[in-house]
Amino acid sequence: MKLCLKILAVAVIAAFTYSLTGCASPPSFTYSNVSIALSEICSDCQGGAAAGIYLQYDPTRPGVLLVDGGGNQQGGSIQFTATVSNAPSNLTWTLYPTQNLLQTNPSPTCSTSSTPCSPTELGSGWLTGTFIVQSGNTAWFQNAVIGGVEPIYVGEALAQAETMQYTITYGQPGVTNTGLPTITPESETVTGIPQGSVLLGVSVPNNPDNPSSVTTAYQLMEIYASNPVVYMTPQTPQKPSGLTDSVLSLARSTAATPSTFQFYGGAAGAPPCETSTTCGAQGSTTVGSVDDSVIWEVGSSTATAIAGGNSTYGTITTTGLYTAPLVPPSPQPVVVMASHEQPSVYDYAYITIY
């Protein structure tokens, strides 16, 4: 299912703020019920710009725009246009989280200002994509040019992503009593930017007597590639391969006092399932949905770890809370895994129980 009511632009990995003023504002403004409406065109989708047929929304998360970070199908470039009502178009575009640790060059110089930068012009620093403000009212999002990399946040970027609060607006499809299709505007306040996603906010001043008062619209964009990525903290380094050194030591549990450790992890960037069969294999029955869930496993090795663990090696919840066994197992160390089953990708941590 695709939602046709378009909201906000979204962009990818560099997080910085632009402030530009549009040139075609009307001579007078009411500053009453100021609003921002956005529309987008997929400029290089299969089928052409007019079709835009590969702009997709997650049917299980209304208002979340799915973006093919690898350029496998959807195309690589999306043009967003903001239209402001009842106020001058003095727009500020901001990408969240603003503390983005993955981008190195915030302002590429392109030979052609009317189109997004080419891979050669962008260089190797642009791993997930780019966001370029073409004018005050128009901005470009360009998908990843190097293999599709989902943004995974750490440090200050993660702290901001987890606490960011915003309101998204989307169209809820429905039908009338006579069977005609309808779109009902809905709004939802959300806390947190999920891993693998980027939030765009576009703001405009809504009170000439108070420059700090603004109206803001947001769009959440979830980036996916051919395969998801799994992230986990702490984790055993996978390069060089074969390392089994413990990343932490944990006391055994007692009958009176469980000994626990909270692992942080998950998956991001899984592609939307395309048929009911593939959706069923991923635990969903909704075509076009995304499964970014992980299975937490415990065992003596990555080959023998089992979901949820057991009394010998310790147990783990679906949220990554590990509880040590009553007796330190032998041999050691124990391995804790976060695994995405479709396809099989995982991260792991070797730990010692004493």
C-alpha positions, 0 to 999 in steps of 0.5 A: 500500500502506498500513501499518496499524500506527500509530506516532507523532504528527507535526506540522508547522512550529513546533518547540517542546516540551510537557511535560504529565502524564496524569491516568489513570495506574495506581497502580503501575508496573514500569518494565520494558520501558517502551513508547509506542504511538500511534494516530491518527484522521483527524477530517475525512477524506472518509468520516468519522472512523471510516473514516480511509481517507486516512491514507497511508504511502509504500510505498517508505519504510515508516513514513513518514506522508504528509500532504496539506498542502493538504487536497486529499483527506486532510483537515486534522486528525489526532488522535494518542493515546499509550498508555504501558505500565509507567510513568506517562504523563508525556509530553513531545512534541517537534517536530524540527527544534527550530530551526524558522525558519518559525513565528512564533506557538508558542501560538495561543489557540483559542476551542474547546479540544476541536478544532484552531484555525480558520483565522481563529484561527490567523492568517496566521503558520501557513503549514504547519500546527499541533501542539496538545497537548490533554492529556498523552496526546492531541495534534492535528496540523492541516494547512496552512490557507493553500494547502499549504506544505512546510517547507524548512529553512535555517540551524540548522534544516537543520543539526539536520535533517541530523544528527538520529538516531532509530529508527522502528517500523512494521508490515511487511505479509506473508502466512503459509504459508496465505495469511493477511495478517500484520503484522511489527513492524520497527525502523530507525535513521535519520539525517536529517530530509528537506526537506519532512518533520517529525519528532515525538518523544514521550518518557516517563521510564523510571527513577524513579532517573534522570529523564534516562533516557527511552523515546522513540518517533518518527514521520516525517511527509512533507508534500505539496501539489498541486505540489512545491517545488524548493530550491537554494543558491545561486540567482538570485532569481526576483523580480523576474523576468528576473534573470541576474546571476551568483551566483558566479564560478568558474575554468575547469578545466584538464586536470590540475585540474578546477574544481568547485562543489557546489550544494545542492538538491532537491525536496520535497512531490510528491504520491503518484502514484495510478495505474501510468501516472502513477507510470511518468511519475514514474519509479516503478512503485509506486502511492502512492509519492512522487518528490522527485528532481530533474534537474540541468541546465546550459546558456546559458539555462533554456530550453536547459539539458540534463541533465548539461550538456556540455563547452561549458558544464560538466557536473554530477552527479546530486548537484549537483557542477558542473565548469567547462569547459576554456574559458570559454563565450561568451556568459555567464553559464552557468545551472545548474538543479535541475528536477522534471519532473512537473510542471515546476518548477525553481530556477536559478543564473546563474554566470560562468566565467573 
